[in-house]
């Protein structure tokens, strides 16, 4: 699969993830069960949409947005486990570790030099 196609698919998946969690955050607004949980879901939605825009537009800050998304997923899972007791602690640790590892891998892939935009401008050899 070409890199540009993979980045487009990643941007679409991030946007869908962001909209999904934004709907959760909107549903929590009338009577929030927990303010921490509302903030966690809102941050996940905001960082996912921001990362989708960054990946789609091939911006240098897209990798940072992906890392912030991974951190917000990890923190939200840990809050759900250790503060609210909604999920088991082992599951929360698994989610947190997986979120950080996946965010690091995707951030490295997105920030890899040789993007399509640079090739079109002629700044990198093909």
NUMARTI-535325 format. One line per 3 residues: number of its first residue (from 1); their letters; for each residue x, y, z of C-alpha. Coordinates in pm, 1 decimal. Each point is the difference from the previous one (the first is absolute). Layout:
NUM	A	X Y Z ~ ...
//
This chain:
1	XXX	0.0 0.0 0.0 ~ 129.2 343.8 -85.2 ~ 92.2 235.3 279.9
4	XXX	-247.9 267.9 -111.0 ~ -285.6 -252.1 1.3 ~ 98.1 -123.9 344.6
7	XXX	13.0 354.4 134.9 ~ -341.3 77.4 -148.6 ~ -148.7 -312.2 158.7
10	XXX	162.4 93.1 332.2 ~ -147.5 350.8 -20.0 ~ -348.0 -140.5 -69.4
13	XXX	29.4 -245.7 289.7 ~ 116.8 275.8 236.1 ~ -285.8 227.2 -106.1
16	XXX	-253.2 -278.6 55.8 ~ 149.4 -74.1 342.7 ~ -16.4 368.0 88.5
19	XXX	-363.0 36.3 -105.2 ~ -90.6 -319.3 188.7 ~ 147.9 131.8 324.1
22	XXX	-137.0 348.3 -58.6 ~ -348.9 -151.8 -7.7 ~ 74.0 -170.4 333.1
25	XXX	117.1 330.1 148.1 ~ -309.5 181.6 -127.9 ~ -223.3 -269.4 149.4
28	XXX	170.7 49.1 338.8 ~ -62.2 376.3 6.6 ~ -352.4 18.2 149.2
31	XXX	79.6 -195.9 315.4 ~ 367.3 -97.5 8.2 ~ 56.5 -309.4 208.7
34	XXX	357.0 110.4 46.6 ~ 166.7 322.0 -104.2 ~ 331.4 -184.7 -43.4
37	XXX	-160.4 -245.7 -239.5 ~ -163.3 280.6 -198.6 ~ 333.1 181.1 -28.6
40	XXX	174.8 -323.6 -101.5 ~ -246.4 -73.5 -279.0 ~ 5.8 361.6 -118.0
43	XXX	380.2 -2.5 -13.6 ~ 3.5 -329.5 -189.0 ~ -244.7 142.9 -252.8
46	XXX	189.2 327.0 -40.2 ~ 342.0 -163.5 -35.8 ~ -132.1 -262.2 -244.7
49	XXX	-157.8 263.4 -224.4 ~ 310.4 218.5 26.6 ~ 222.2 -296.9 -89.1
52	XXX	-226.8 -87.1 -294.1 ~ 31.8 352.9 -135.9 ~ 376.4 -5.7 51.9
55	XXX	45.0 -334.7 -174.2 ~ -233.9 94.7 -284.0 ~ 169.5 336.7 -59.1
58	XXX	349.3 -151.6 49.7 ~ 95.1 237.9 279.9 ~ 317.1 -41.2 207.6
61	XXX	-197.4 16.3 327.1 ~ -214.9 -304.1 -89.8 ~ 231.7 -236.0 188.3
64	XXX	-29.4 214.4 312.7 ~ -378.8 -6.7 -26.9 ~ 13.3 -379.7 -29.1
67	XXX	214.6 -21.5 313.1 ~ -242.3 227.3 186.7 ~ -286.9 -222.9 -114.1
70	XXX	180.9 -308.9 130.2 ~ 68.8 171.0 332.0 ~ -361.9 108.8 37.7
73	XXX	-121.7 -353.6 -73.3 ~ 242.3 -138.0 258.8 ~ -93.3 254.2 267.8
76	XXX	-372.2 -47.3 -59.8 ~ 33.5 -378.2 35.1 ~ 198.4 37.8 321.2
79	XXX	-258.3 242.8 140.1 ~ -277.2 -243.8 -89.2 ~ 182.3 -276.1 188.8
82	XXX	165.6 157.8 300.5 ~ -221.1 302.8 72.8 ~ -345.2 -110.3 -112.4
85	XXX	34.4 -379.7 21.3 ~ -188.8 -51.2 -327.4 ~ 245.0 -245.6 -157.0
88	XXX	257.2 -239.0 139.5 ~ 346.2 129.6 72.1 ~ 172.2 -259.1 -217.7
91	XXX	-218.7 89.2 -298.8 ~ 71.2 369.5 59.7 ~ 374.7 -64.3 6.9
94	XXX	-25.3 -198.5 -322.8 ~ -196.1 282.0 -166.2 ~ 245.1 262.3 126.2
97	XXX	309.9 -187.0 -114.9 ~ -153.7 -87.6 -337.2 ~ -111.2 360.1 -54.5
100	XXX	348.5 137.0 66.5 ~ 174.6 -263.3 -214.7 ~ -242.0 44.1 -292.0
103	XXX	25.2 379.3 26.2 ~ 380.4 -20.4 -9.3 ~ -5.6 -230.5 -303.1
106	XXX	-253.5 211.8 -189.5 ~ 184.6 318.4 93.6 ~ 323.6 -144.6 -136.2
109	XXX	-173.9 -107.1 -320.4 ~ -168.2 335.6 -52.6 ~ 310.7 205.5 73.5
112	XXX	221.8 -211.5 -225.1 ~ 173.4 219.6 -254.9 ~ -77.1 -40.0 -364.9
115	XXX	-363.9 94.1 -1.4 ~ -186.9 37.0 -325.5 ~ -26.3 376.9 41.8
118	XXX	379.5 37.8 24.6 ~ 50.2 -216.1 -308.3 ~ -238.4 217.5 -200.1
121	XXX	189.0 311.5 100.2 ~ 323.1 -161.4 -106.5 ~ 175.2 39.1 334.9
124	XXX	66.0 -371.5 38.5 ~ 139.5 -240.7 -254.9 ~ -238.6 -270.0 -116.9
//
